[in-house]
């Protein structure tokens, strides 16, 4: 009995040490599980905080976009008022043109009346031929002086007419040169804007493809991480389900905010395009109004010149009538020559008045043609801008598709254990780049289109 007692004590000590060792292993396992749970909970809280910060930033961006949209609406209403003023100015110009046409018709009527008065004076001179021999000698001297004065007046009138013809030709050449230069400059500006827009589109497409490739690589990396840590993730999935649900709700809220921001951005782009078109139309209207004003000034100058010539001719006719009354005794040949000269002058004056009226009508037609050219150019610029915006929308759609893929990869990485954190962070970085870079590209596109529109308006 004494020999068996030490063996029993040794066996009891061995059992106690084994139980203590098993208890220590269980405590270490529980501690490890607690640490894993704490890490998962900390990661979930950190992601929730990041998503809340993103939501706040999206709300701020949405508020800024809404304020920009309100400003664009105000600008659009202002441009609409300018267009109404342009229409009123065009109506006034049309009324002025009609008044000029009536003035030209009145000048033609006055010329016809003057021709009739000259014929009446010629008839009166023929009736007074009976007393032509009484003062032949005295009237011969008067006739010579009168012929000399008439020759001087005719020479002065012809010189003045040649001077006005030279001025008119010079003005027409300058107008044609200015039109050609303006059209060439506008075409060059439009081609440059179109080429720059195509270059930016290609650059944007390359950047989107590079970002898509980065997203694919991140997705592959996340898949590998998920495969390597799948077993450990299965053990921790039950504890992380609540955190994942909260993260999913926050992500959905962020996606809704992003969708609202995208809609607001699209509305802002449409308003920007509408404002650009309104500015282009207003600039074209101002150009047309300037051309019409110049045409009106030219027509008014022509009408004033015609009126001055008509008044001068009327005064000359009155003087001629008085001279005819005083010179009733002129010789038959002198009377015939004088009346023939008067008739030729009146016919030449009437022809000049008709030519001036035709020039005024031609100037009106030229202004209409210039207006049509400006409208065609504005239409081409709008078409180019619309094509550029369509390309931009296609690039944004591709961006949204790749962003969806990146989000799917991020959700897959979120289901993995903490060891896959690097892959998930890479996917998140790619997603943020996909969300931020196209926005920068959109801003650059909008600046490019606005700059092209301003250069076209300046041209």
VEXDRENSE-688214 format. One record per residue (C-alpha): y, x, z. Coordinates in nm, 4 decimals. Layout:
# VEXDRENSE-688214
[node [Y, X, Z]]
...
# end
This chain:
# VEXDRENSE-688214
[node [0.0000, 0.0000, 0.0000]]
[node [0.2273, 0.2873, 0.0772]]
[node [0.1562, 0.4433, -0.2645]]
[node [0.2282, 0.1229, -0.4543]]
[node [0.5681, 0.0662, -0.3026]]
[node [0.7598, 0.3368, -0.5000]]
[node [0.6188, 0.2083, -0.8328]]
[node [0.7375, -0.1405, -0.7604]]
[node [1.0827, -0.0121, -0.6763]]
[node [1.1041, 0.1860, -1.0012]]
[node [1.0042, -0.1172, -1.2100]]
[node [1.2689, -0.3326, -1.0434]]
[node [1.5358, -0.0713, -1.1098]]
[node [1.4374, -0.0576, -1.4785]]
[node [1.4655, -0.4355, -1.5158]]
[node [1.8074, -0.4362, -1.3510]]
[node [1.9431, -0.1623, -1.5799]]
[node [1.8109, -0.3448, -1.8904]]
[node [1.9763, -0.6681, -1.7834]]
[node [2.3029, -0.4851, -1.7201]]
[node [2.2856, -0.3239, -2.0667]]
[node [2.2274, -0.6614, -2.2362]]
[node [2.5144, -0.8140, -2.0433]]
[node [2.7463, -0.5322, -2.1619]]
[node [2.6440, -0.5867, -2.5268]]
[node [2.7186, -0.9578, -2.5008]]
[node [3.0587, -0.8860, -2.3516]]
[node [3.1415, -0.6434, -2.6330]]
[node [3.0364, -0.9017, -2.8920]]
[node [3.2494, -1.1675, -2.7223]]
[node [3.5431, -0.9281, -2.7052]]
[node [3.4979, -0.8478, -3.0743]]
[node [3.4905, -1.2190, -3.1623]]
[node [3.8016, -1.2813, -2.9519]]
[node [3.9845, -0.9946, -3.1250]]
[node [3.8804, -1.1283, -3.4689]]
[node [3.9998, -1.4743, -3.3724]]
[node [4.3333, -1.3331, -3.2518]]
[node [4.3747, -1.1328, -3.5717]]
[node [4.3035, -1.4367, -3.7903]]
[node [4.5429, -1.6486, -3.5870]]
[node [4.8162, -1.3808, -3.6137]]
[node [4.7628, -1.3528, -3.9898]]
[node [4.7842, -1.7316, -4.0256]]
[node [5.1045, -1.7490, -3.8210]]
[node [5.2568, -1.4648, -4.0222]]
[node [5.1744, -1.6385, -4.3505]]
[node [5.3171, -1.9661, -4.2226]]
[node [5.6399, -1.7874, -4.1224]]
[node [5.6631, -1.6216, -4.4663]]
[node [5.6052, -1.9533, -4.6420]]
[node [5.8673, -2.1250, -4.4250]]
[node [6.1153, -1.8495, -4.5147]]
[node [6.0314, -1.8990, -4.8847]]
[node [6.0853, -2.2744, -4.8483]]
[node [6.4260, -2.2138, -4.6896]]
[node [6.5213, -1.9742, -4.9686]]
[node [6.4069, -2.2289, -5.2282]]
[node [6.6176, -2.4972, -5.0581]]
[node [6.9220, -2.2702, -5.0675]]
[node [6.8608, -2.1906, -5.4365]]
[node [6.8187, -2.5624, -5.5084]]
[node [7.1508, -2.6379, -5.3358]]
[node [7.3200, -2.3692, -5.5469]]
[node [7.1665, -2.5117, -5.8634]]
[node [7.2832, -2.8601, -5.7722]]
[node [7.6386, -2.7358, -5.7181]]
[node [7.6216, -2.5585, -6.0546]]
[node [7.4976, -2.8814, -6.2123]]
[node [7.7933, -3.0721, -6.0647]]
[node [8.0305, -2.8080, -6.1985]]
[node [7.8674, -2.8291, -6.5414]]
[node [7.9066, -3.2071, -6.5355]]
[node [8.2768, -3.1677, -6.4602]]
[node [8.3113, -2.9147, -6.7424]]
[node [8.1310, -3.1536, -6.9759]]
[node [8.3687, -3.4382, -6.8899]]
[node [8.6639, -3.2040, -6.9451]]
[node [8.5274, -3.1009, -7.2855]]
[node [8.4711, -3.4673, -7.3679]]
[node [8.8387, -3.5300, -7.2955]]
[node [8.9300, -3.2403, -7.5243]]
[node [8.7201, -3.3957, -7.7995]]
[node [8.9003, -3.7256, -7.7555]]
[node [9.2337, -3.5450, -7.7783]]
[node [9.1051, -3.3694, -8.0922]]
[node [9.0206, -3.7068, -8.2479]]
[node [9.3669, -3.8397, -8.1630]]
[node [9.5284, -3.5288, -8.3154]]
[node [9.3197, -3.5724, -8.6311]]
[node [9.4309, -3.9360, -8.6532]]
[node [9.7926, -3.8235, -8.6225]]
[node [9.7379, -3.5626, -8.8948]]
[node [9.5850, -3.8281, -9.1192]]
[node [9.8885, -4.0489, -9.0593]]
[node [10.1184, -3.7558, -9.1442]]
[node [9.9215, -3.6880, -9.4625]]
[node [9.9591, -4.0499, -9.5663]]
[node [10.3332, -4.0245, -9.5003]]
[node [10.3488, -3.7132, -9.7196]]
[node [10.1621, -3.8949, -9.9949]]
[node [10.4141, -4.1781, -9.9735]]
[node [10.6986, -3.9236, -9.9850]]
[node [10.5494, -3.7658, -10.2981]]
[node [10.5179, -4.1096, -10.4580]]
[node [10.8819, -4.1811, -10.3671]]
[node [10.9879, -3.8477, -10.5211]]
[node [10.8052, -3.9372, -10.8414]]
[node [10.9767, -4.2763, -10.8425]]
[node [11.3146, -4.1066, -10.7979]]
[node [11.2362, -3.8735, -11.0872]]
[node [11.1520, -4.1745, -11.3053]]
[node [11.4783, -4.3433, -11.2035]]
[node [11.6681, -4.0253, -11.2881]]
[node [11.5003, -4.0135, -11.6304]]
[node [11.6030, -4.3753, -11.6933]]
[node [11.9585, -4.2960, -11.5828]]
[node [11.9668, -4.0032, -11.8261]]
[node [11.8526, -4.2283, -12.1083]]
[node [12.1226, -4.4820, -12.0123]]
[node [12.3830, -4.2043, -12.0161]]
[node [12.2603, -4.0959, -12.3584]]
[node [12.2977, -4.4525, -12.4847]]
[node [12.6515, -4.4685, -12.3459]]
[node [12.7322, -4.1398, -12.5172]]
[node [12.6073, -4.2721, -12.8472]]
[node [12.8230, -4.5817, -12.8063]]
[node [13.1270, -4.3600, -12.7556]]
[node [13.0725, -4.1584, -13.0737]]
[node [13.3480, -4.3538, -13.2484]]
[node [13.6192, -4.1577, -13.0653]]
[node [13.4623, -3.8144, -13.1037]]
[node [13.7134, -3.6711, -13.3539]]
[node [14.0285, -3.7200, -13.1412]]
[node [13.9956, -3.4134, -12.9162]]
[node [13.7520, -3.1901, -13.1074]]
[node [13.9466, -2.8654, -13.0611]]
[node [14.0031, -2.9105, -12.6898]]
[node [13.6495, -3.0215, -12.6297]]
[node [13.5132, -2.7252, -12.8261]]
[node [13.6493, -2.4874, -12.5630]]
[node [13.5194, -2.7094, -12.2842]]
[node [13.1873, -2.7259, -12.4615]]
[node [13.1591, -2.3461, -12.4728]]
[node [13.2401, -2.3137, -12.1032]]
[node [13.0001, -2.5942, -12.0199]]
[node [12.7234, -2.4298, -12.2217]]
[node [12.7837, -2.1020, -12.0460]]
[node [12.7686, -2.2728, -11.7055]]
[node [12.4526, -2.4567, -11.8080]]
[node [12.2929, -2.1311, -11.9246]]
[node [12.3797, -1.9645, -11.5943]]
[node [12.2465, -2.2609, -11.3969]]
[node [11.9290, -2.2682, -11.6053]]
[node [11.8798, -1.8934, -11.5538]]
[node [11.9313, -1.9281, -11.1787]]
[node [11.6928, -2.2244, -11.1631]]
[node [11.4279, -2.0387, -11.3629]]
[node [11.4637, -1.7306, -11.1418]]
[node [11.4321, -1.9448, -10.8295]]
[node [11.1275, -2.1179, -10.9745]]
[node [10.9640, -1.7823, -11.0530]]
[node [11.0410, -1.6606, -10.7001]]
[node [10.8805, -1.9691, -10.5460]]
[node [10.5826, -1.9338, -10.7786]]
[node [10.5354, -1.5713, -10.6673]]
[node [10.5615, -1.6719, -10.3012]]
[node [10.3128, -1.9532, -10.3512]]
[node [10.0643, -1.7230, -10.5282]]
[node [10.1014, -1.4607, -10.2542]]
[node [10.0464, -1.7241, -9.9840]]
[node [9.7386, -1.8577, -10.1635]]
[node [9.5961, -1.5045, -10.1928]]
[node [9.6540, -1.4411, -9.8214]]
[node [9.4935, -1.7757, -9.7318]]
[node [9.1884, -1.7041, -9.9490]]
[node [9.1541, -1.3520, -9.8049]]
[node [9.1795, -1.4874, -9.4489]]
[node [8.9132, -1.7494, -9.5211]]
[node [8.6782, -1.4919, -9.6713]]
[node [8.7314, -1.2511, -9.3813]]
[node [8.6786, -1.5276, -9.1237]]
[node [8.3613, -1.6540, -9.2902]]
[node [8.2187, -1.3009, -9.3182]]
[node [8.2999, -1.2254, -8.9533]]
[node [8.1391, -1.5490, -8.8354]]
[node [7.8255, -1.4800, -9.0415]]
[node [7.8003, -1.1269, -8.9024]]
[node [7.8422, -1.2528, -8.5459]]
[node [7.5769, -1.5211, -8.5982]]
[node [7.3292, -1.2704, -8.7456]]
[node [7.3929, -1.0242, -8.4596]]
[node [7.3405, -1.2950, -8.1966]]
[node [7.0211, -1.4115, -8.3662]]
[node [6.8827, -1.0545, -8.3879]]
[node [6.9661, -0.9859, -8.0231]]
[node [6.8028, -1.3142, -7.9196]]
[node [6.4847, -1.2260, -8.1084]]
[node [6.4811, -0.8807, -7.9438]]
[node [6.5155, -1.0366, -7.5983]]
[node [6.2361, -1.2838, -7.6825]]
[node [6.0005, -1.0011, -7.7758]]
[node [6.0943, -0.8113, -7.4606]]
[node [6.0332, -1.1199, -7.2461]]
[node [5.6950, -1.1774, -7.4129]]
[node [5.5891, -0.8170, -7.3405]]
[node [5.6965, -0.8462, -6.9774]]
[node [5.5069, -1.1740, -6.9359]]
[node [5.1944, -1.0154, -7.0864]]
[node [5.2260, -0.7159, -6.8515]]
[node [5.2637, -0.9452, -6.5501]]
[node [4.9619, -1.1468, -6.6671]]
[node [4.7560, -0.8272, -6.6934]]
[node [4.8645, -0.7295, -6.3404]]
[node [4.7630, -1.0746, -6.2164]]
[node [4.4214, -1.0421, -6.3812]]
[node [4.3665, -0.7022, -6.2190]]
[node [4.4699, -0.8427, -5.8820]]
[node [4.2330, -1.1366, -5.9308]]
[node [3.9432, -0.9002, -6.0108]]
[node [4.0232, -0.6905, -5.7044]]
[node [4.0318, -1.0007, -5.4867]]
[node [3.6962, -1.1131, -5.6281]]
[node [3.5405, -0.7770, -5.5431]]
[node [3.6844, -0.7915, -5.1933]]
[node [3.5534, -1.1441, -5.1501]]
[node [3.2031, -1.0377, -5.2576]]
[node [3.1999, -0.7394, -5.0187]]
[node [3.3187, -0.9308, -4.7160]]
[node [3.1612, -1.2696, -4.7828]]
[node [2.9109, -1.2525, -4.4947]]
[node [3.1754, -1.1683, -4.2365]]
[node [3.4043, -1.4390, -4.3781]]
[node [3.1263, -1.6976, -4.3408]]
[node [3.1033, -1.6192, -3.9690]]
[node [3.4824, -1.6473, -3.9202]]
[node [3.5361, -1.9471, -4.1528]]
[node [3.4954, -2.2118, -3.8839]]
[node [3.7630, -2.0524, -3.6637]]
[node [4.0095, -1.9968, -3.9539]]
[node [3.9786, -2.3483, -4.1055]]
[node [4.2696, -2.4895, -3.9055]]
[node [4.5007, -2.2007, -3.9997]]
[node [4.3967, -2.2321, -4.3654]]
[node [4.4780, -2.6052, -4.3660]]
[node [4.8250, -2.5362, -4.2280]]
[node [4.8790, -2.2626, -4.4845]]
[node [4.7675, -2.4971, -4.7621]]
[node [5.0157, -2.7633, -4.6511]]
[node [5.2971, -2.5067, -4.6382]]
[node [5.1994, -2.3763, -4.9838]]
[node [5.2014, -2.7282, -5.1278]]
[node [5.5475, -2.7862, -4.9804]]
[node [5.6631, -2.4573, -5.1349]]
[node [5.5155, -2.5586, -5.4718]]
[node [5.6959, -2.8932, -5.4567]]
[node [6.0230, -2.7159, -5.3772]]
[node [5.9579, -2.4756, -5.6664]]
[node [5.8931, -2.7677, -5.9022]]
[node [6.2189, -2.9314, -5.7949]]
[node [6.4033, -2.6019, -5.8467]]
[node [6.2485, -2.5661, -6.1940]]
[node [6.3579, -2.9212, -6.2821]]
[node [6.7099, -2.8493, -6.1582]]
[node [6.7119, -2.5252, -6.3583]]
[node [6.6053, -2.7138, -6.6721]]
[node [6.8823, -2.9686, -6.6166]]
[node [7.1327, -2.6861, -6.5660]]
[node [7.0146, -2.5209, -6.8900]]
[node [7.0564, -2.8498, -7.0779]]
[node [7.4034, -2.8963, -6.9321]]
[node [7.4908, -2.5354, -7.0268]]
[node [7.3749, -2.5970, -7.3835]]
[node [7.5729, -2.9227, -7.4000]]
[node [7.8824, -2.7458, -7.2699]]
[node [7.8402, -2.4654, -7.5262]]
[node [7.8089, -2.7195, -7.8066]]
[node [8.1140, -2.9077, -7.6807]]
[node [8.3141, -2.5824, -7.6653]]
[node [8.2051, -2.4902, -8.0188]]
[node [8.3032, -2.8347, -8.1476]]
[node [8.6369, -2.8185, -7.9644]]
[node [8.7064, -2.4723, -8.1111]]
[node [8.6185, -2.5990, -8.4592]]
[node [8.8465, -2.8975, -8.4051]]
[node [9.1305, -2.6672, -8.3017]]
[node [9.0740, -2.4552, -8.6122]]
[node [9.0725, -2.7676, -8.8267]]
[node [9.3872, -2.8929, -8.6572]]
[node [9.5559, -2.5557, -8.7223]]
[node [9.4536, -2.5631, -9.0888]]
[node [9.5705, -2.9229, -9.1207]]
[node [9.8996, -2.8316, -8.9514]]
[node [9.9501, -2.5439, -9.1961]]
[node [9.8680, -2.7751, -9.4856]]
[node [10.1081, -3.0325, -9.3466]]
[node [10.3823, -2.7708, -9.3131]]
[node [10.3210, -2.6572, -9.6704]]
[node [10.3296, -3.0178, -9.7918]]
[node [10.6465, -3.0863, -9.5905]]
[node [10.8075, -2.7750, -9.7359]]
[node [10.7069, -2.8874, -10.0847]]
[node [10.8410, -3.2359, -10.0158]]
[node [11.1687, -3.0939, -9.8822]]
[node [11.1961, -2.8680, -10.1824]]
[node [11.1280, -3.1625, -10.4128]]
[node [11.3867, -3.3724, -10.2268]]
[node [11.6428, -3.0902, -10.2498]]
[node [11.5743, -3.0504, -10.6183]]
[node [11.5995, -3.4259, -10.6693]]
[node [11.9325, -3.4348, -10.4831]]
[node [12.0574, -3.1353, -10.6795]]
[node [11.9499, -3.2952, -11.0039]]
[node [12.1136, -3.6219, -10.8987]]
[node [12.4390, -3.4369, -10.8321]]
[node [12.4107, -3.2590, -11.1640]]
[node [12.3430, -3.5920, -11.3324]]
[node [12.6553, -3.7407, -11.1727]]
[node [12.8575, -3.4439, -11.2899]]
[node [12.7057, -3.4743, -11.6329]]
[node [12.7900, -3.8447, -11.6395]]
[node [13.1513, -3.7730, -11.5427]]
[node [13.1690, -3.4974, -11.8014]]
[node [13.0238, -3.7348, -12.0582]]
[node [13.2885, -3.9938, -11.9713]]
[node [13.5621, -3.7318, -12.0090]]
[node [13.4129, -3.5736, -12.3203]]
[node [13.3653, -3.8868, -12.5287]]
[node [13.5119, -3.7031, -12.8226]]
[node [13.2501, -3.4284, -12.8404]]
[node [13.0976, -3.3531, -13.1748]]
[node [12.7762, -3.5333, -13.2762]]
[node [12.5753, -3.2130, -13.2936]]
[node [12.7017, -3.0995, -12.9531]]
[node [12.6223, -3.4382, -12.7999]]
[node [12.2728, -3.4399, -12.9490]]
[node [12.2049, -3.0857, -12.8265]]
[node [12.3418, -3.1625, -12.4810]]
[node [12.1362, -3.4795, -12.4395]]
[node [11.8245, -3.3054, -12.5686]]
[node [11.8788, -3.0273, -12.3152]]
[node [11.9260, -3.2830, -12.0366]]
[node [11.6084, -3.4641, -12.1331]]
[node [11.4121, -3.1389, -12.1360]]
[node [11.5440, -3.0454, -11.7922]]
[node [11.4568, -3.3850, -11.6469]]
[node [11.1100, -3.3707, -11.7944]]
[node [11.0619, -3.0184, -11.6561]]
[node [11.1816, -3.1363, -11.3139]]
[node [10.9408, -3.4294, -11.3203]]
[node [10.6587, -3.1946, -11.4204]]
[node [10.7449, -2.9601, -11.1313]]
[node [10.7448, -3.2509, -10.8871]]
[node [10.4052, -3.3622, -11.0126]]
[node [10.2775, -3.0043, -10.9824]]
[node [10.4043, -2.9885, -10.6221]]
[node [10.2252, -3.3150, -10.5449]]
[node [9.9037, -3.1788, -10.6980]]
[node [9.9412, -2.8612, -10.4883]]
[node [9.9783, -3.0703, -10.1716]]
[node [9.6642, -3.2659, -10.2588]]
[node [9.4798, -2.9395, -10.3336]]
[node [9.5879, -2.8005, -9.9954]]
[node [9.4498, -3.1142, -9.8273]]
[node [9.1195, -3.0733, -10.0119]]
[node [9.1094, -2.7052, -9.9121]]
[node [9.1534, -2.7964, -9.5454]]
[node [8.8719, -3.0517, -9.5760]]
[node [8.6450, -2.7875, -9.7334]]
[node [8.7294, -2.5403, -9.4553]]
[node [8.6463, -2.8067, -9.1987]]
[node [8.3088, -2.8714, -9.3659]]
[node [8.2335, -2.4965, -9.3662]]
[node [8.3207, -2.4705, -8.9961]]
[node [8.0955, -2.7670, -8.9146]]
[node [7.8080, -2.6132, -9.1142]]
[node [7.8531, -2.2815, -8.9324]]
[node [7.8579, -2.4565, -8.5938]]
[node [7.5390, -2.6403, -8.6922]]
[node [7.3684, -2.3116, -8.7806]]
[node [7.4724, -2.1585, -8.4490]]
[node [7.3415, -2.4629, -8.2591]]
[node [7.0100, -2.4435, -8.4476]]
[node [6.9753, -2.0741, -8.3591]]
[node [7.0492, -2.1482, -7.9925]]
[node [6.7951, -2.4348, -7.9924]]
[node [6.5285, -2.2089, -8.1434]]
[node [6.6010, -1.9439, -7.8802]]
[node [6.5736, -2.2007, -7.6002]]
[node [6.2413, -2.3254, -7.7397]]
[node [6.1047, -1.9713, -7.7323]]
[node [6.2284, -1.9323, -7.3774]]
[node [6.0592, -2.2568, -7.2712]]
[node [5.7299, -2.1388, -7.4250]]
[node [5.7569, -1.8108, -7.2319]]
[node [5.8282, -2.0026, -6.9096]]
[node [5.5245, -2.2260, -6.9698]]
[node [5.3076, -1.9170, -7.0105]]
[node [5.4641, -1.7776, -6.6912]]
[node [5.3704, -2.0976, -6.5035]]
[node [5.0122, -2.0775, -6.6307]]
[node [4.9700, -1.7189, -6.5091]]
[node [5.1371, -1.8025, -6.1796]]
[node [4.8799, -2.0802, -6.1259]]
[node [4.6024, -1.8299, -6.1883]]
[node [4.7619, -1.5877, -5.9425]]
[node [4.7846, -1.8624, -5.6789]]
[node [4.4164, -1.9440, -5.7306]]
[node [4.3361, -1.5762, -5.6784]]
[node [4.5506, -1.5721, -5.3650]]
[node [4.3653, -1.8727, -5.2215]]
[node [4.0326, -1.7029, -5.2977]]
[node [4.1520, -1.3887, -5.1195]]
[node [4.2709, -1.5976, -4.8232]]
[node [3.9144, -1.7194, -4.7726]]
[node [3.7936, -1.3592, -4.7341]]
[node [3.7887, -1.1566, -4.4092]]
[node [4.0837, -0.9425, -4.2932]]
[node [3.9323, -0.6529, -4.4879]]
[node [4.0436, -0.8314, -4.8110]]
[node [4.4041, -0.8392, -4.6938]]
[node [4.5116, -0.5678, -4.9398]]
[node [4.3824, -0.7697, -5.2388]]
[node [4.5540, -1.0878, -5.1138]]
[node [4.8820, -0.9025, -5.0648]]
[node [4.8559, -0.7596, -5.4189]]
[node [4.8028, -1.1123, -5.5535]]
[node [5.1003, -1.2416, -5.3490]]
[node [5.3192, -0.9603, -5.4875]]
[node [5.2081, -1.0462, -5.8418]]
[node [5.2807, -1.4157, -5.7764]]
[node [5.6284, -1.3393, -5.6451]]
[node [5.6995, -1.1159, -5.9429]]
[node [5.5834, -1.3907, -6.1756]]
[node [5.8167, -1.6315, -5.9943]]
[node [6.1185, -1.3967, -5.9832]]
[node [6.1108, -1.1924, -6.3041]]
[node [6.1158, -1.4889, -6.5501]]
[node [6.4080, -1.6320, -6.3517]]
[node [6.5960, -1.3048, -6.4170]]
[node [6.4912, -1.3229, -6.7811]]
[node [6.6165, -1.6838, -6.7936]]
[node [6.9531, -1.5695, -6.6589]]
[node [6.9680, -1.2927, -6.9189]]
[node [6.8838, -1.5421, -7.1942]]
[node [7.1513, -1.7821, -7.0759]]
[node [7.4080, -1.4986, -7.0660]]
[node [7.3020, -1.3891, -7.4152]]
[node [7.3380, -1.7390, -7.5623]]
[node [7.6737, -1.7894, -7.3867]]
[node [7.8009, -1.4545, -7.5145]]
[node [7.6927, -1.5367, -7.8716]]
[node [7.8663, -1.8730, -7.8489]]
[node [8.1894, -1.7142, -7.7223]]
[node [8.1853, -1.4490, -7.9961]]
[node [8.1294, -1.7185, -8.2592]]
[node [8.4202, -1.9223, -8.1211]]
[node [8.6466, -1.6153, -8.1218]]
[node [8.5489, -1.5417, -8.4848]]
# end
